Amino acid sequence: GVVPFFRSYFAHIRMFSRNARLFLAGSFFFGFGWGTFWVLENLYFREIGLPEGTIGRILAFQSLGTVVVAIPASLLASRVRLKGLLIAAAVLTAASYSVLVTAYPLPILFLASSFAGAAFMVHHVVAAPFFMRNSTPRERIYLFGINWAVEMLAGVIAVAGGGWLARYLGQILESDVLGLRITLLVAAGVLLLAVIPYLLIHSPKPAPEDALDIRFWRLRPPRILSRLLVPPFLVGLGAGLIIPFLNLYFRDRFDLDSGSIGGIFAAGQIITALGFVVGPVLARRFGTLLGRFHVQGLKHHDLAVQNLLIRPREDGDWDLW
């Protein structure tokens, strides 16, 4: 029943350690900053006159930063205190985000975008070993799910509130560029607040025997590695073609302002957060792999739903229901 479900869920949440709770607090601030930039960054670049091709290159450098740093960050996380990595990731992400909305020369934007992607990847790479060291098997799967849900819910607040704030400031200052820039700088400042809970984390240095072997690809047969790597690669390939430009699509096709776009993305984030909350329950009910299959199957129907919400107009254009 519903009551036993929530009772069991909150019982597992109460098992979270102090370090885990501090990490979740930092994840909220990270999610807030990321959510705001996820929706408004492209709109800001469009307002300052950058074409879609240039915006795409800026986002490509951000993805490049995540790819380049992922494996080194994994190796480093097994050898140093995670607390230092978390603080460095928060500071570098906030600083890079600030540069992205205050600088204009393209080489600087490319460099800042790369650092932003790299620092944000460090935050996510550190999460797994951190949870392994600061949880027990009994509540660990719930900790992973709650962490993602916290980031998503922070993103809901960010995209809804950020879109409204950008529109409000744009009207007050009579400049959409200034409205977006100030909103994004506020988001970078909120993300920097993640440093506070991270400073309170007690993070001992890992034992030498726990260090990840640099030849980690030899630890598993190639067939298993391919099964683990190919599905997320295909998902990322499809998402990379759609998600980064979805806000520009709503802006250009339907002439929506930042507040309306923020509301649309906030609704999507709410459903995503619910999925992360239910994920641990599905994993226990169907098993980890089958539970993941069901979640992924439900996850990628958002474009079909959007198509149902778009209708043709008599003049040949399109409109939202």
N, C-alpha and C positions, 0 to 999 in steps of 0.2 A: 504494500500500500504506500500511499504518499507519505504518511507520517513516519513509518519505519525507514523509508528512503532518506528523508531529510535528517532523521535522528542519526542514522549511520554515517551520512555524509559529514555532518558537523562533528561527530565523534572523531572522525579521521582528521578533520581540520584542527581540532584541539590538540592533536598529537604533534603538530608542527613545532619544531624547535625554535628557539629565539633567533638564531641565525637565519632560518628559513623565513620567518616573519619579516625580518629586516630586509631580506632579499626581495620579498614580495612588495614591500613599501618602495624600494628602489625601482622595481619593475613598473609600478604605477606611474612614477614620474617619467621613466623612459617611454612608456606607452603613450603618455600624454604628449610628449615632445614629438615622438615619431608620428602619432596620429595626425597632429596638426600639419606637419610637413608633408605627410602622405597626400593630403587633400589639397593644400593651398600652395605648395611649392611650385607646381606646374602653372597654376593660375598667376602666381607672381611673375614667373619668367615670361609668360605670355603678355602680361601688362607692361613689362619693361621693353617689349618689342622683339623678343627672341622668337625665331621661327620654330616650328615643330621639330625640324631636323636637328637644330642646335640643342633644343630641350632633350631630345632623344640621346644625343651624345653626352650631355651632362648626366643623365640617368645611367647611361652605359658605364661611365667612369665610376659611378657609385656601385654598380654591380661588380665592376672589375675589382674595386677595393675589397668587397666581401669575398670574392674568389681567392684573391692573392693572400689574404690574411687568415683564411679559415683553417688551413692545415697548420701553419706556424703557431696560431693561437691555441690550437688543440694540444700541440706538443708543449708549449709554454705553460699551459694551465696545469699540466701534470707535474711541473717542476718548481713552480713558485707559489707564493701565497695568493689565493684568488682575490682577496680583499684589494690588493694593489691593482690588479687587472680591472676590477670593477670600477674603482675610482678613476683610473686612467681612461677607461672607456667612456664614462659619463662626462668627464672634462673635455675630452677630445671631440666627442659627438656634439656637445653644446657649442664648442668653439667653431667647429666646422659648419654647423648650421648657421651660426651668426655670420660667418664670412660669406656664405651663400647668398644672404639677403642684404649684404652691405657692400659687396664688391661687384664690379661689372666686367673687367677684363676676362675673356673666356679662359685663358690658361689658369687663372686663379680659381675660377668656378670649377673647372675640371679637377684641379688639385684638391679643393675643399670637398667636392663631391666624393672623391676617392677616399679621403680621410674619414668622412662621415660614414660611408659604407663599411670601411674597415673597422672603425671603432664600434659601430652598432653590431657588427658580426662578433667582435670579441665578447660583447655583453651576452649574446645568445650562446656562443660556444662555451662560456664559463658556466652557464646555468646547469648543464647536465652533471659535470663533475662536482659542482657545488652541492647539488641536491643529493648526489650519491654519498657525499661526506657528511651531510647534515640531516639525514633522514634514515628511517628504517624501511625495510621492504613493505611493511604493512601500510604505511601512509604515503609511500613515495609516489605511486601513480597518481594519487590525488594532488600531491604537491605540484607535479608537472602540469596537470590540468588547470589547477587554480592559478598557477603562474601565468599561463597563457590567457586565462579568462580575465585576470587582473589587468593585463596589458590591453586586452581588447576593450574592456569597460572603460579604462582610461582613455582609449582612443575614441570611444563614443562621446565622452564628455568633451574631448579635444576637438573633434571634427564638428560637432554641433555648436559648441561654444565658440570655437575658433572661427567658424564660418559666419556666425552672427556678429562677433566682435570685428572681424574684417569689414563686413558690410557697414556696421555702425560707424566705425572710425573713418571709413571711406566717405560716408555722407557728411560727417562732422568736419573732416579735414578737406573735403572736396577733392580727394585724390585716392583712387582705388589702390595705387601703388603704395602710398604711405600707409593706408589701412592694412594692406596685406603685410607690408614690411614690419610694422610695429607688432602685429599679431604673431608673426613668425619669431620675432625676437623675444616676445613674452614666452612663447612655447620653448625656445632654447633655454631661457632662464628657469622655467619650471623643470625641464629635464635635468639641469645642473643641480637641482635640489636632491637628486638621487645620491649625491655624494654624502649627504648627512646620514642616512641609514647605513650606507656602506662603511662609513667611518666607525660605526658602532659594532660591526661584525667582528667576531673573534675568529681569526683564520690562521691556524698553525701551518707551518711549512710542511708540505707533503713529504712522506718518507721516500728515500731514494729508490726503493724497490717498486714504488707506485708510478714511477716515471714511465711515460709512454715511449715505447721503442720507436726510434725514427724510421725503422723499417716496418711500420705497422701494417703495410699492405700485404706482408707475408704471413700475417697472423690468421688470415682467412683464405679459403680457396677462392680463385677468381670468379667462379660461378656464383658463389654467395654474394661477393662484392657487387657483381653486376646486377643481381636481383635487388640489392639494397639501393644502388645508385641510379639505375635507369628510371624507375617510376618517379622519384622526385625531380629528375632531370626533365622528363617530359612535362610534368606539372609546371615546373618553373619556366619551361620554354613557352608554353601556352599563356601562362600568367604574364610573362614579360612582354608578350605582344599586345596584351589587352589592358591590364590593370594600370600601368603607369599613365596611360592616356585617357582613361575613362572619365576623369574629371574634365579634361579639355573637350571630350565628346559631348558631355552634358552642357558645357559652357557654349560651345560653338553651334551645336545642333539645335538646342532648345532655348538658348539665350538665358540660362539660369544664372543667378548671382551666387556669390560664395556662400551665403546663408542657406539657400535651397540645396546646393550641392552638398554642403556639410550635413544637412538633414538626411539626404539620401544615403550617404556613406555611413552615417551614424546608425541608421536602421539596419544596414548590412552588418555592422560591427556587433550590434546586439545579438543577432542570430548567430554570428560566429562565436561570440563569447558563450552563449548557451551551449553550443556544440562542444566547446572545450570543457565545460562543466559536466556535461553528460558523458563525455569521452571515457573517463575512468569506469563508469558504471557499465558502459557497453563492452569495455575491455574485460571486465570481470564476468560479464554475462556470456559473451561470445568468444572470448580469448583475445589476445592483443592483436594478432594479425587480422582476424575476421572483423573485430571491432573497428580497426582502422579502415578496412575495406568499406564498411557501411558508412562511416563518417565521410570518407573521401567521395563516396558515391552521392551523398546528399550535398556535399560541399560545392560541387561544380555545376549546380543547376541554376545559379543566380543569373546567368546570362539568358537562359530560357525564360525565366520569370520577367526579366527586364524586357524581353521581346514581347511578352504578353501585355506589358504596360505601355507599349508604344503603338500608336495608331496613326495611319496616314490621314492627311488632311485633303480637302478638295483641291487646294492649290498645288498639290504634289509634294508638299513638305510633310514633316512629321511632328507629332505632338505627344505629350504624355497624357495618359488617362487621368 
